[in-house]
Amino acid sequence: MNENYYFGVSSEPLNFQDTYVLGTEVCFLARCESFDGQPCGNFILKSNTVFLFAEIRASFSTKYIYPYAINSDIRLTDKEEWYFDGKSRIIYQKIKNNSLLFLGLYGRKYEEDKIFVN
């Protein structure tokens, strides 16, 4: 493997230009490079690395968990290559010879969403 992948975990709310905030929890593996001194500051759209197997397990405080698996060139990974248990675990297993860019679980804490009125 000669490309950089980062593993990230966050439960910080997403603030969109002080207009609205979304409550989130995320756990992910991503193909990216450092940029301006920031690790994983530049997300890459192509990869040559082929994972045989990857598994992410996480503990969430919300029941609204959304899985995602994305291949090189920002193509959704075929459903036959990944499994989500509906709560806290996503498993990826190579069936085709695709390069994985992103694999993760995205939790939404809807009760923490806020809209700012000016």
PyMOL commands that set and color helices and strands:
alter all, ss='L'
color gray80, all
select helices_A, chain A and resi 79-81+110-112
alter helices_A, ss='H'
color red, helices_A
select strands_A, chain A and resi 5-10+14-16+20-22+24-35+38-43+53-57+65-71+75-76+82-84+89-93+100-108+114-115
alter strands_A, ss='S'
color yellow, strands_A
deselect
rebuild
show_as cartoon
